[in-house]
Amino acid sequence: MNKPSAEPSNDRHQAYSGSLFVVVAPSGAGKTSLVRALLGQHGALQLSVSFTTRAPRDGETDGKDYNFVSREDFIRRRDAGEFLEWAEVHGNLYATSREWIASRIADGDDILLEIDWQGAGQVREQFPDAVGIFIAPPSIEELRLRLKRRGLDSDDIIEHRVRAATRELKEAYRFEYVIINQDFASALQELSSVVEASRVRYRQQQARHHELFSQLGLISR
């Protein structure tokens, strides 16, 4: 069972001017394509680069797509408390840098995480204002077809991913937003709308415009 790499910090309820978006989806739901398109639309939104022990795929760059590390190095970093969350998915380890996330959203940057649902729970224990978004396929059969069209896995691995997806879909209730990726353009528009709305939440605006909030008497008590 996965668990946070360290105890939550004492400032877990601190109001950050930046927003943290946690995007979760089963393999093949189209999460990566949606996130890439979203980042192209929102230049100020930054993608957190996860650490992973899996081998790079064709076209992936170390430090851009993932921080690729050995299993030994990953475990050393995890045990040293460097990770905000970590998880094992399909035999590979993934994790998010704790310090990088905290410093960026404290400075007002908007950060997006692509992680699994277990990791999302770990993140939100320490960042309760994180926005949870679940991307779902229109059907299990469509998910299977997308995995086959991707051409990265054998039939056995595809069926393993489909079985895992049916379990992951049961966790969608944990998230504030569920986007069904049937039509890519519509799903992207919905995802973009969530980002825009989340940026003007009370806590983010108060942290970003503290002096104005004081002048207007908008400060919460």
PyMOL commands that place a pseudoatom at each C-alpha (Angstrom):
pseudoatom trace, name=CA, resn=MET, resi=1, chain=A, elem=C, hetatm=0, pos=[0.000, 0.000, 0.000]
pseudoatom trace, name=CA, resn=ASN, resi=2, chain=A, elem=C, hetatm=0, pos=[1.349, 3.409, -0.942]
pseudoatom trace, name=CA, resn=LYS, resi=3, chain=A, elem=C, hetatm=0, pos=[1.805, 6.105, 1.671]
pseudoatom trace, name=CA, resn=PRO, resi=4, chain=A, elem=C, hetatm=0, pos=[3.132, 9.651, 1.949]
pseudoatom trace, name=CA, resn=SER, resi=5, chain=A, elem=C, hetatm=0, pos=[6.898, 9.860, 2.203]
pseudoatom trace, name=CA, resn=ALA, resi=6, chain=A, elem=C, hetatm=0, pos=[6.759, 12.111, 5.251]
pseudoatom trace, name=CA, resn=GLU, resi=7, chain=A, elem=C, hetatm=0, pos=[4.302, 13.680, 7.678]
pseudoatom trace, name=CA, resn=PRO, resi=8, chain=A, elem=C, hetatm=0, pos=[2.295, 16.657, 6.403]
pseudoatom trace, name=CA, resn=SER, resi=9, chain=A, elem=C, hetatm=0, pos=[3.894, 20.007, 7.101]
pseudoatom trace, name=CA, resn=ASN, resi=10, chain=A, elem=C, hetatm=0, pos=[2.566, 22.378, 9.769]
pseudoatom trace, name=CA, resn=ASP, resi=11, chain=A, elem=C, hetatm=0, pos=[1.506, 24.916, 7.144]
pseudoatom trace, name=CA, resn=ARG, resi=12, chain=A, elem=C, hetatm=0, pos=[-0.859, 22.525, 5.393]
pseudoatom trace, name=CA, resn=HIS, resi=13, chain=A, elem=C, hetatm=0, pos=[-3.717, 25.066, 5.664]
pseudoatom trace, name=CA, resn=GLN, resi=14, chain=A, elem=C, hetatm=0, pos=[-1.654, 27.966, 4.336]
pseudoatom trace, name=CA, resn=ALA, resi=15, chain=A, elem=C, hetatm=0, pos=[-3.374, 29.953, 1.589]
pseudoatom trace, name=CA, resn=TYR, resi=16, chain=A, elem=C, hetatm=0, pos=[-1.320, 29.888, -1.601]
pseudoatom trace, name=CA, resn=SER, resi=17, chain=A, elem=C, hetatm=0, pos=[-1.776, 32.413, -4.391]
pseudoatom trace, name=CA, resn=GLY, resi=18, chain=A, elem=C, hetatm=0, pos=[-1.097, 29.706, -6.978]
pseudoatom trace, name=CA, resn=SER, resi=19, chain=A, elem=C, hetatm=0, pos=[-3.383, 26.772, -7.717]
pseudoatom trace, name=CA, resn=LEU, resi=20, chain=A, elem=C, hetatm=0, pos=[-2.478, 23.095, -7.723]
pseudoatom trace, name=CA, resn=PHE, resi=21, chain=A, elem=C, hetatm=0, pos=[-4.363, 20.916, -10.201]
pseudoatom trace, name=CA, resn=VAL, resi=22, chain=A, elem=C, hetatm=0, pos=[-4.325, 17.131, -9.808]
pseudoatom trace, name=CA, resn=VAL, resi=23, chain=A, elem=C, hetatm=0, pos=[-5.357, 15.285, -12.973]
pseudoatom trace, name=CA, resn=VAL, resi=24, chain=A, elem=C, hetatm=0, pos=[-6.035, 11.553, -12.798]
pseudoatom trace, name=CA, resn=ALA, resi=25, chain=A, elem=C, hetatm=0, pos=[-7.176, 9.063, -15.443]
pseudoatom trace, name=CA, resn=PRO, resi=26, chain=A, elem=C, hetatm=0, pos=[-6.854, 5.392, -16.322]
pseudoatom trace, name=CA, resn=SER, resi=27, chain=A, elem=C, hetatm=0, pos=[-4.319, 4.559, -19.013]
pseudoatom trace, name=CA, resn=GLY, resi=28, chain=A, elem=C, hetatm=0, pos=[-5.780, 5.246, -22.451]
pseudoatom trace, name=CA, resn=ALA, resi=29, chain=A, elem=C, hetatm=0, pos=[-8.365, 7.817, -21.370]
pseudoatom trace, name=CA, resn=GLY, resi=30, chain=A, elem=C, hetatm=0, pos=[-6.497, 10.589, -23.183]
pseudoatom trace, name=CA, resn=LYS, resi=31, chain=A, elem=C, hetatm=0, pos=[-5.146, 12.446, -20.175]
pseudoatom trace, name=CA, resn=THR, resi=32, chain=A, elem=C, hetatm=0, pos=[-1.695, 13.153, -21.614]
pseudoatom trace, name=CA, resn=SER, resi=33, chain=A, elem=C, hetatm=0, pos=[-3.064, 14.583, -24.871]
pseudoatom trace, name=CA, resn=LEU, resi=34, chain=A, elem=C, hetatm=0, pos=[-5.548, 16.773, -23.005]
pseudoatom trace, name=CA, resn=VAL, resi=35, chain=A, elem=C, hetatm=0, pos=[-2.896, 18.055, -20.607]
pseudoatom trace, name=CA, resn=ARG, resi=36, chain=A, elem=C, hetatm=0, pos=[-0.504, 18.906, -23.441]
pseudoatom trace, name=CA, resn=ALA, resi=37, chain=A, elem=C, hetatm=0, pos=[-3.221, 20.841, -25.247]
pseudoatom trace, name=CA, resn=LEU, resi=38, chain=A, elem=C, hetatm=0, pos=[-4.195, 22.604, -22.015]
pseudoatom trace, name=CA, resn=LEU, resi=39, chain=A, elem=C, hetatm=0, pos=[-0.610, 23.678, -21.400]
pseudoatom trace, name=CA, resn=GLY, resi=40, chain=A, elem=C, hetatm=0, pos=[-0.525, 25.081, -24.916]
pseudoatom trace, name=CA, resn=GLN, resi=41, chain=A, elem=C, hetatm=0, pos=[-3.571, 27.221, -24.148]
pseudoatom trace, name=CA, resn=HIS, resi=42, chain=A, elem=C, hetatm=0, pos=[-2.452, 28.401, -20.714]
pseudoatom trace, name=CA, resn=GLY, resi=43, chain=A, elem=C, hetatm=0, pos=[1.130, 29.585, -20.875]
pseudoatom trace, name=CA, resn=ALA, resi=44, chain=A, elem=C, hetatm=0, pos=[1.288, 30.342, -17.142]
pseudoatom trace, name=CA, resn=LEU, resi=45, chain=A, elem=C, hetatm=0, pos=[0.296, 26.790, -16.202]
pseudoatom trace, name=CA, resn=GLN, resi=46, chain=A, elem=C, hetatm=0, pos=[3.281, 24.561, -15.457]
pseudoatom trace, name=CA, resn=LEU, resi=47, chain=A, elem=C, hetatm=0, pos=[3.470, 20.785, -15.505]
pseudoatom trace, name=CA, resn=SER, resi=48, chain=A, elem=C, hetatm=0, pos=[5.170, 19.151, -12.558]
pseudoatom trace, name=CA, resn=VAL, resi=49, chain=A, elem=C, hetatm=0, pos=[7.823, 16.757, -13.844]
pseudoatom trace, name=CA, resn=SER, resi=50, chain=A, elem=C, hetatm=0, pos=[7.515, 13.506, -11.915]
pseudoatom trace, name=CA, resn=PHE, resi=51, chain=A, elem=C, hetatm=0, pos=[10.286, 11.131, -10.948]
pseudoatom trace, name=CA, resn=THR, resi=52, chain=A, elem=C, hetatm=0, pos=[9.939, 7.604, -12.340]
pseudoatom trace, name=CA, resn=THR, resi=53, chain=A, elem=C, hetatm=0, pos=[11.853, 4.351, -12.510]
pseudoatom trace, name=CA, resn=ARG, resi=54, chain=A, elem=C, hetatm=0, pos=[10.373, 3.293, -15.847]
pseudoatom trace, name=CA, resn=ALA, resi=55, chain=A, elem=C, hetatm=0, pos=[12.446, 3.457, -19.015]
pseudoatom trace, name=CA, resn=PRO, resi=56, chain=A, elem=C, hetatm=0, pos=[11.952, 6.451, -21.352]
pseudoatom trace, name=CA, resn=ARG, resi=57, chain=A, elem=C, hetatm=0, pos=[9.645, 5.910, -24.317]
pseudoatom trace, name=CA, resn=ASP, resi=58, chain=A, elem=C, hetatm=0, pos=[10.533, 7.052, -27.826]
pseudoatom trace, name=CA, resn=GLY, resi=59, chain=A, elem=C, hetatm=0, pos=[10.547, 10.843, -27.967]
pseudoatom trace, name=CA, resn=GLU, resi=60, chain=A, elem=C, hetatm=0, pos=[10.621, 11.386, -24.203]
pseudoatom trace, name=CA, resn=THR, resi=61, chain=A, elem=C, hetatm=0, pos=[13.277, 13.660, -22.709]
pseudoatom trace, name=CA, resn=ASP, resi=62, chain=A, elem=C, hetatm=0, pos=[14.791, 13.396, -19.243]
pseudoatom trace, name=CA, resn=GLY, resi=63, chain=A, elem=C, hetatm=0, pos=[13.885, 16.445, -17.160]
pseudoatom trace, name=CA, resn=LYS, resi=64, chain=A, elem=C, hetatm=0, pos=[11.037, 17.425, -19.491]
pseudoatom trace, name=CA, resn=ASP, resi=65, chain=A, elem=C, hetatm=0, pos=[8.676, 14.469, -19.638]
pseudoatom trace, name=CA, resn=TYR, resi=66, chain=A, elem=C, hetatm=0, pos=[9.965, 12.762, -16.486]
pseudoatom trace, name=CA, resn=ASN, resi=67, chain=A, elem=C, hetatm=0, pos=[12.990, 12.699, -14.245]
pseudoatom trace, name=CA, resn=PHE, resi=68, chain=A, elem=C, hetatm=0, pos=[14.171, 9.174, -15.058]
pseudoatom trace, name=CA, resn=VAL, resi=69, chain=A, elem=C, hetatm=0, pos=[16.041, 7.587, -12.145]
pseudoatom trace, name=CA, resn=SER, resi=70, chain=A, elem=C, hetatm=0, pos=[17.079, 4.119, -11.057]
pseudoatom trace, name=CA, resn=ARG, resi=71, chain=A, elem=C, hetatm=0, pos=[14.990, 2.225, -8.539]
pseudoatom trace, name=CA, resn=GLU, resi=72, chain=A, elem=C, hetatm=0, pos=[17.810, 2.562, -5.994]
pseudoatom trace, name=CA, resn=ASP, resi=73, chain=A, elem=C, hetatm=0, pos=[17.988, 6.349, -6.444]
pseudoatom trace, name=CA, resn=PHE, resi=74, chain=A, elem=C, hetatm=0, pos=[14.209, 6.618, -6.225]
pseudoatom trace, name=CA, resn=ILE, resi=75, chain=A, elem=C, hetatm=0, pos=[14.090, 4.720, -2.937]
pseudoatom trace, name=CA, resn=ARG, resi=76, chain=A, elem=C, hetatm=0, pos=[16.926, 6.840, -1.531]
pseudoatom trace, name=CA, resn=ARG, resi=77, chain=A, elem=C, hetatm=0, pos=[15.055, 10.049, -2.387]
pseudoatom trace, name=CA, resn=ARG, resi=78, chain=A, elem=C, hetatm=0, pos=[11.790, 8.674, -1.022]
pseudoatom trace, name=CA, resn=ASP, resi=79, chain=A, elem=C, hetatm=0, pos=[13.357, 7.656, 2.277]
pseudoatom trace, name=CA, resn=ALA, resi=80, chain=A, elem=C, hetatm=0, pos=[15.004, 11.088, 2.557]
pseudoatom trace, name=CA, resn=GLY, resi=81, chain=A, elem=C, hetatm=0, pos=[11.548, 12.703, 2.453]
pseudoatom trace, name=CA, resn=GLU, resi=82, chain=A, elem=C, hetatm=0, pos=[11.983, 14.446, -0.905]
pseudoatom trace, name=CA, resn=PHE, resi=83, chain=A, elem=C, hetatm=0, pos=[8.643, 13.299, -2.312]
pseudoatom trace, name=CA, resn=LEU, resi=84, chain=A, elem=C, hetatm=0, pos=[5.212, 14.763, -1.723]
pseudoatom trace, name=CA, resn=GLU, resi=85, chain=A, elem=C, hetatm=0, pos=[3.654, 11.493, -2.860]
pseudoatom trace, name=CA, resn=TRP, resi=86, chain=A, elem=C, hetatm=0, pos=[4.739, 8.276, -4.492]
pseudoatom trace, name=CA, resn=ALA, resi=87, chain=A, elem=C, hetatm=0, pos=[3.062, 5.267, -6.027]
pseudoatom trace, name=CA, resn=GLU, resi=88, chain=A, elem=C, hetatm=0, pos=[3.827, 2.035, -7.829]
pseudoatom trace, name=CA, resn=VAL, resi=89, chain=A, elem=C, hetatm=0, pos=[1.911, 1.702, -11.105]
pseudoatom trace, name=CA, resn=HIS, resi=90, chain=A, elem=C, hetatm=0, pos=[2.256, -1.311, -13.414]
pseudoatom trace, name=CA, resn=GLY, resi=91, chain=A, elem=C, hetatm=0, pos=[5.527, -2.248, -11.670]
pseudoatom trace, name=CA, resn=ASN, resi=92, chain=A, elem=C, hetatm=0, pos=[7.120, 1.198, -11.974]
pseudoatom trace, name=CA, resn=LEU, resi=93, chain=A, elem=C, hetatm=0, pos=[7.602, 3.828, -9.265]
pseudoatom trace, name=CA, resn=TYR, resi=94, chain=A, elem=C, hetatm=0, pos=[6.419, 7.440, -9.666]
pseudoatom trace, name=CA, resn=ALA, resi=95, chain=A, elem=C, hetatm=0, pos=[6.742, 10.435, -7.345]
pseudoatom trace, name=CA, resn=THR, resi=96, chain=A, elem=C, hetatm=0, pos=[6.361, 14.212, -7.031]
pseudoatom trace, name=CA, resn=SER, resi=97, chain=A, elem=C, hetatm=0, pos=[8.915, 16.617, -5.560]
pseudoatom trace, name=CA, resn=ARG, resi=98, chain=A, elem=C, hetatm=0, pos=[7.575, 18.119, -2.322]
pseudoatom trace, name=CA, resn=GLU, resi=99, chain=A, elem=C, hetatm=0, pos=[9.754, 21.233, -2.154]
pseudoatom trace, name=CA, resn=TRP, resi=100, chain=A, elem=C, hetatm=0, pos=[9.290, 22.183, -5.810]
pseudoatom trace, name=CA, resn=ILE, resi=101, chain=A, elem=C, hetatm=0, pos=[5.492, 22.100, -5.605]
pseudoatom trace, name=CA, resn=ALA, resi=102, chain=A, elem=C, hetatm=0, pos=[5.280, 24.090, -2.356]
pseudoatom trace, name=CA, resn=SER, resi=103, chain=A, elem=C, hetatm=0, pos=[7.677, 26.807, -3.502]
pseudoatom trace, name=CA, resn=ARG, resi=104, chain=A, elem=C, hetatm=0, pos=[5.995, 27.279, -6.880]
pseudoatom trace, name=CA, resn=ILE, resi=105, chain=A, elem=C, hetatm=0, pos=[2.411, 27.675, -5.677]
pseudoatom trace, name=CA, resn=ALA, resi=106, chain=A, elem=C, hetatm=0, pos=[3.600, 29.889, -2.789]
pseudoatom trace, name=CA, resn=ASP, resi=107, chain=A, elem=C, hetatm=0, pos=[5.128, 32.165, -5.455]
pseudoatom trace, name=CA, resn=GLY, resi=108, chain=A, elem=C, hetatm=0, pos=[1.821, 32.316, -7.311]
pseudoatom trace, name=CA, resn=ASP, resi=109, chain=A, elem=C, hetatm=0, pos=[2.481, 29.765, -10.036]
pseudoatom trace, name=CA, resn=ASP, resi=110, chain=A, elem=C, hetatm=0, pos=[-0.250, 27.375, -11.172]
pseudoatom trace, name=CA, resn=ILE, resi=111, chain=A, elem=C, hetatm=0, pos=[0.994, 23.781, -11.227]
pseudoatom trace, name=CA, resn=LEU, resi=112, chain=A, elem=C, hetatm=0, pos=[-0.545, 20.675, -12.762]
pseudoatom trace, name=CA, resn=LEU, resi=113, chain=A, elem=C, hetatm=0, pos=[0.152, 17.123, -11.591]
pseudoatom trace, name=CA, resn=GLU, resi=114, chain=A, elem=C, hetatm=0, pos=[-0.524, 13.981, -13.638]
pseudoatom trace, name=CA, resn=ILE, resi=115, chain=A, elem=C, hetatm=0, pos=[-0.658, 11.170, -11.079]
pseudoatom trace, name=CA, resn=ASP, resi=116, chain=A, elem=C, hetatm=0, pos=[-2.724, 8.139, -10.051]
pseudoatom trace, name=CA, resn=TRP, resi=117, chain=A, elem=C, hetatm=0, pos=[-5.716, 8.362, -7.690]
pseudoatom trace, name=CA, resn=GLN, resi=118, chain=A, elem=C, hetatm=0, pos=[-3.733, 7.094, -4.681]
pseudoatom trace, name=CA, resn=GLY, resi=119, chain=A, elem=C, hetatm=0, pos=[-1.087, 9.758, -5.169]
pseudoatom trace, name=CA, resn=ALA, resi=120, chain=A, elem=C, hetatm=0, pos=[-3.824, 12.358, -5.553]
pseudoatom trace, name=CA, resn=GLY, resi=121, chain=A, elem=C, hetatm=0, pos=[-5.108, 11.484, -2.092]
pseudoatom trace, name=CA, resn=GLN, resi=122, chain=A, elem=C, hetatm=0, pos=[-1.644, 11.902, -0.621]
pseudoatom trace, name=CA, resn=VAL, resi=123, chain=A, elem=C, hetatm=0, pos=[-1.230, 15.306, -2.255]
pseudoatom trace, name=CA, resn=ARG, resi=124, chain=A, elem=C, hetatm=0, pos=[-4.558, 16.589, -0.994]
pseudoatom trace, name=CA, resn=GLU, resi=125, chain=A, elem=C, hetatm=0, pos=[-3.775, 15.605, 2.574]
pseudoatom trace, name=CA, resn=GLN, resi=126, chain=A, elem=C, hetatm=0, pos=[-1.045, 18.240, 2.491]
pseudoatom trace, name=CA, resn=PHE, resi=127, chain=A, elem=C, hetatm=0, pos=[-2.618, 20.674, 0.002]
pseudoatom trace, name=CA, resn=PRO, resi=128, chain=A, elem=C, hetatm=0, pos=[-6.368, 20.650, 0.793]
pseudoatom trace, name=CA, resn=ASP, resi=129, chain=A, elem=C, hetatm=0, pos=[-7.048, 23.353, -1.810]
pseudoatom trace, name=CA, resn=ALA, resi=130, chain=A, elem=C, hetatm=0, pos=[-5.721, 21.186, -4.652]
pseudoatom trace, name=CA, resn=VAL, resi=131, chain=A, elem=C, hetatm=0, pos=[-8.258, 20.824, -7.459]
pseudoatom trace, name=CA, resn=GLY, resi=132, chain=A, elem=C, hetatm=0, pos=[-9.023, 17.191, -8.297]
pseudoatom trace, name=CA, resn=ILE, resi=133, chain=A, elem=C, hetatm=0, pos=[-9.934, 16.383, -11.917]
pseudoatom trace, name=CA, resn=PHE, resi=134, chain=A, elem=C, hetatm=0, pos=[-10.717, 12.858, -13.164]
pseudoatom trace, name=CA, resn=ILE, resi=135, chain=A, elem=C, hetatm=0, pos=[-10.617, 12.086, -16.897]
pseudoatom trace, name=CA, resn=ALA, resi=136, chain=A, elem=C, hetatm=0, pos=[-12.853, 9.189, -17.936]
pseudoatom trace, name=CA, resn=PRO, resi=137, chain=A, elem=C, hetatm=0, pos=[-13.273, 7.394, -21.288]
pseudoatom trace, name=CA, resn=PRO, resi=138, chain=A, elem=C, hetatm=0, pos=[-16.741, 7.211, -22.907]
pseudoatom trace, name=CA, resn=SER, resi=139, chain=A, elem=C, hetatm=0, pos=[-16.718, 3.398, -22.528]
pseudoatom trace, name=CA, resn=ILE, resi=140, chain=A, elem=C, hetatm=0, pos=[-14.460, 0.501, -21.597]
pseudoatom trace, name=CA, resn=GLU, resi=141, chain=A, elem=C, hetatm=0, pos=[-14.500, -0.730, -25.204]
pseudoatom trace, name=CA, resn=GLU, resi=142, chain=A, elem=C, hetatm=0, pos=[-13.345, 2.667, -26.472]
pseudoatom trace, name=CA, resn=LEU, resi=143, chain=A, elem=C, hetatm=0, pos=[-10.590, 2.617, -23.865]
pseudoatom trace, name=CA, resn=ARG, resi=144, chain=A, elem=C, hetatm=0, pos=[-9.451, -0.787, -25.147]
pseudoatom trace, name=CA, resn=LEU, resi=145, chain=A, elem=C, hetatm=0, pos=[-9.456, 0.466, -28.753]
pseudoatom trace, name=CA, resn=ARG, resi=146, chain=A, elem=C, hetatm=0, pos=[-7.393, 3.522, -27.828]
pseudoatom trace, name=CA, resn=LEU, resi=147, chain=A, elem=C, hetatm=0, pos=[-4.813, 1.367, -26.085]
pseudoatom trace, name=CA, resn=LYS, resi=148, chain=A, elem=C, hetatm=0, pos=[-4.583, -0.860, -29.165]
pseudoatom trace, name=CA, resn=ARG, resi=149, chain=A, elem=C, hetatm=0, pos=[-4.266, 2.119, -31.530]
pseudoatom trace, name=CA, resn=ARG, resi=150, chain=A, elem=C, hetatm=0, pos=[-1.456, 3.475, -29.381]
pseudoatom trace, name=CA, resn=GLY, resi=151, chain=A, elem=C, hetatm=0, pos=[0.593, 0.419, -30.355]
pseudoatom trace, name=CA, resn=LEU, resi=152, chain=A, elem=C, hetatm=0, pos=[2.813, 0.442, -27.284]
pseudoatom trace, name=CA, resn=ASP, resi=153, chain=A, elem=C, hetatm=0, pos=[1.699, -2.733, -25.496]
pseudoatom trace, name=CA, resn=SER, resi=154, chain=A, elem=C, hetatm=0, pos=[0.995, -6.388, -26.151]
pseudoatom trace, name=CA, resn=ASP, resi=155, chain=A, elem=C, hetatm=0, pos=[-2.559, -7.728, -25.994]
pseudoatom trace, name=CA, resn=ASP, resi=156, chain=A, elem=C, hetatm=0, pos=[-1.905, -9.185, -22.541]
pseudoatom trace, name=CA, resn=ILE, resi=157, chain=A, elem=C, hetatm=0, pos=[-0.676, -5.859, -21.189]
pseudoatom trace, name=CA, resn=ILE, resi=158, chain=A, elem=C, hetatm=0, pos=[-3.610, -4.052, -22.772]
pseudoatom trace, name=CA, resn=GLU, resi=159, chain=A, elem=C, hetatm=0, pos=[-6.068, -6.371, -21.031]
pseudoatom trace, name=CA, resn=HIS, resi=160, chain=A, elem=C, hetatm=0, pos=[-4.182, -5.829, -17.771]
pseudoatom trace, name=CA, resn=ARG, resi=161, chain=A, elem=C, hetatm=0, pos=[-4.562, -2.069, -18.223]
pseudoatom trace, name=CA, resn=VAL, resi=162, chain=A, elem=C, hetatm=0, pos=[-8.267, -2.429, -19.009]
pseudoatom trace, name=CA, resn=ARG, resi=163, chain=A, elem=C, hetatm=0, pos=[-8.821, -4.421, -15.818]
pseudoatom trace, name=CA, resn=ALA, resi=164, chain=A, elem=C, hetatm=0, pos=[-6.887, -1.792, -13.858]
pseudoatom trace, name=CA, resn=ALA, resi=165, chain=A, elem=C, hetatm=0, pos=[-9.001, 0.936, -15.470]
pseudoatom trace, name=CA, resn=THR, resi=166, chain=A, elem=C, hetatm=0, pos=[-12.261, -0.632, -14.291]
pseudoatom trace, name=CA, resn=ARG, resi=167, chain=A, elem=C, hetatm=0, pos=[-10.916, -0.429, -10.727]
pseudoatom trace, name=CA, resn=GLU, resi=168, chain=A, elem=C, hetatm=0, pos=[-9.616, 3.124, -11.130]
pseudoatom trace, name=CA, resn=LEU, resi=169, chain=A, elem=C, hetatm=0, pos=[-12.941, 4.370, -12.500]
pseudoatom trace, name=CA, resn=LYS, resi=170, chain=A, elem=C, hetatm=0, pos=[-14.557, 3.458, -9.195]
pseudoatom trace, name=CA, resn=GLU, resi=171, chain=A, elem=C, hetatm=0, pos=[-12.430, 6.146, -7.519]
pseudoatom trace, name=CA, resn=ALA, resi=172, chain=A, elem=C, hetatm=0, pos=[-13.819, 9.032, -9.600]
pseudoatom trace, name=CA, resn=TYR, resi=173, chain=A, elem=C, hetatm=0, pos=[-16.170, 10.039, -6.758]
pseudoatom trace, name=CA, resn=ARG, resi=174, chain=A, elem=C, hetatm=0, pos=[-13.134, 11.338, -4.834]
pseudoatom trace, name=CA, resn=PHE, resi=175, chain=A, elem=C, hetatm=0, pos=[-12.683, 14.227, -7.298]
pseudoatom trace, name=CA, resn=GLU, resi=176, chain=A, elem=C, hetatm=0, pos=[-14.522, 17.538, -7.664]
pseudoatom trace, name=CA, resn=TYR, resi=177, chain=A, elem=C, hetatm=0, pos=[-14.610, 17.317, -11.447]
pseudoatom trace, name=CA, resn=VAL, resi=178, chain=A, elem=C, hetatm=0, pos=[-15.126, 14.427, -13.865]
pseudoatom trace, name=CA, resn=ILE, resi=179, chain=A, elem=C, hetatm=0, pos=[-14.536, 15.065, -17.569]
pseudoatom trace, name=CA, resn=ILE, resi=180, chain=A, elem=C, hetatm=0, pos=[-15.677, 12.390, -20.035]
pseudoatom trace, name=CA, resn=ASN, resi=181, chain=A, elem=C, hetatm=0, pos=[-13.265, 12.427, -22.962]
pseudoatom trace, name=CA, resn=GLN, resi=182, chain=A, elem=C, hetatm=0, pos=[-15.590, 11.385, -25.772]
pseudoatom trace, name=CA, resn=ASP, resi=183, chain=A, elem=C, hetatm=0, pos=[-14.969, 14.410, -27.987]
pseudoatom trace, name=CA, resn=PHE, resi=184, chain=A, elem=C, hetatm=0, pos=[-11.465, 15.838, -27.535]
pseudoatom trace, name=CA, resn=ALA, resi=185, chain=A, elem=C, hetatm=0, pos=[-12.363, 19.480, -28.228]
pseudoatom trace, name=CA, resn=SER, resi=186, chain=A, elem=C, hetatm=0, pos=[-15.273, 19.425, -25.780]
pseudoatom trace, name=CA, resn=ALA, resi=187, chain=A, elem=C, hetatm=0, pos=[-13.214, 17.708, -23.094]
pseudoatom trace, name=CA, resn=LEU, resi=188, chain=A, elem=C, hetatm=0, pos=[-10.429, 20.268, -23.537]
pseudoatom trace, name=CA, resn=GLN, resi=189, chain=A, elem=C, hetatm=0, pos=[-12.884, 23.147, -23.232]
pseudoatom trace, name=CA, resn=GLU, resi=190, chain=A, elem=C, hetatm=0, pos=[-14.272, 21.682, -19.996]
pseudoatom trace, name=CA, resn=LEU, resi=191, chain=A, elem=C, hetatm=0, pos=[-10.786, 21.168, -18.603]
pseudoatom trace, name=CA, resn=SER, resi=192, chain=A, elem=C, hetatm=0, pos=[-9.813, 24.743, -19.478]
pseudoatom trace, name=CA, resn=SER, resi=193, chain=A, elem=C, hetatm=0, pos=[-12.979, 26.053, -17.800]
pseudoatom trace, name=CA, resn=VAL, resi=194, chain=A, elem=C, hetatm=0, pos=[-12.076, 24.266, -14.563]
pseudoatom trace, name=CA, resn=VAL, resi=195, chain=A, elem=C, hetatm=0, pos=[-8.634, 25.872, -14.587]
pseudoatom trace, name=CA, resn=GLU, resi=196, chain=A, elem=C, hetatm=0, pos=[-10.006, 29.367, -15.221]
pseudoatom trace, name=CA, resn=ALA, resi=197, chain=A, elem=C, hetatm=0, pos=[-12.648, 29.089, -12.493]
pseudoatom trace, name=CA, resn=SER, resi=198, chain=A, elem=C, hetatm=0, pos=[-10.220, 27.681, -9.946]
pseudoatom trace, name=CA, resn=ARG, resi=199, chain=A, elem=C, hetatm=0, pos=[-7.852, 30.617, -10.385]
pseudoatom trace, name=CA, resn=VAL, resi=200, chain=A, elem=C, hetatm=0, pos=[-10.431, 33.036, -8.960]
pseudoatom trace, name=CA, resn=ARG, resi=201, chain=A, elem=C, hetatm=0, pos=[-11.332, 31.038, -5.853]
pseudoatom trace, name=CA, resn=TYR, resi=202, chain=A, elem=C, hetatm=0, pos=[-11.527, 33.074, -2.650]
pseudoatom trace, name=CA, resn=ARG, resi=203, chain=A, elem=C, hetatm=0, pos=[-8.322, 31.802, -1.032]
pseudoatom trace, name=CA, resn=GLN, resi=204, chain=A, elem=C, hetatm=0, pos=[-6.218, 32.283, -4.156]
pseudoatom trace, name=CA, resn=GLN, resi=205, chain=A, elem=C, hetatm=0, pos=[-7.558, 35.781, -4.748]
pseudoatom trace, name=CA, resn=GLN, resi=206, chain=A, elem=C, hetatm=0, pos=[-7.086, 36.749, -1.101]
pseudoatom trace, name=CA, resn=ALA, resi=207, chain=A, elem=C, hetatm=0, pos=[-3.458, 35.622, -1.158]
pseudoatom trace, name=CA, resn=ARG, resi=208, chain=A, elem=C, hetatm=0, pos=[-2.840, 37.314, -4.517]
pseudoatom trace, name=CA, resn=HIS, resi=209, chain=A, elem=C, hetatm=0, pos=[-4.617, 40.608, -3.686]
pseudoatom trace, name=CA, resn=HIS, resi=210, chain=A, elem=C, hetatm=0, pos=[-4.268, 40.816, 0.083]
pseudoatom trace, name=CA, resn=GLU, resi=211, chain=A, elem=C, hetatm=0, pos=[-4.040, 44.630, 0.246]
pseudoatom trace, name=CA, resn=LEU, resi=212, chain=A, elem=C, hetatm=0, pos=[-7.115, 45.100, -1.926]
pseudoatom trace, name=CA, resn=PHE, resi=213, chain=A, elem=C, hetatm=0, pos=[-9.055, 42.547, 0.121]
pseudoatom trace, name=CA, resn=SER, resi=214, chain=A, elem=C, hetatm=0, pos=[-8.159, 44.502, 3.266]
pseudoatom trace, name=CA, resn=GLN, resi=215, chain=A, elem=C, hetatm=0, pos=[-9.277, 47.798, 1.738]
pseudoatom trace, name=CA, resn=LEU, resi=216, chain=A, elem=C, hetatm=0, pos=[-12.582, 46.301, 0.619]
pseudoatom trace, name=CA, resn=GLY, resi=217, chain=A, elem=C, hetatm=0, pos=[-13.211, 44.447, 3.864]
pseudoatom trace, name=CA, resn=LEU, resi=218, chain=A, elem=C, hetatm=0, pos=[-13.166, 41.078, 2.129]
pseudoatom trace, name=CA, resn=ILE, resi=219, chain=A, elem=C, hetatm=0, pos=[-10.780, 39.384, 4.571]
pseudoatom trace, name=CA, resn=SER, resi=220, chain=A, elem=C, hetatm=0, pos=[-12.231, 36.221, 6.097]
pseudoatom trace, name=CA, resn=ARG, resi=221, chain=A, elem=C, hetatm=0, pos=[-12.363, 35.962, 9.865]
for i in range(1, 221): cmd.bond("trace and resi %d" % i, "trace and resi %d" % (i + 1))
show_as sticks, trace
zoom trace
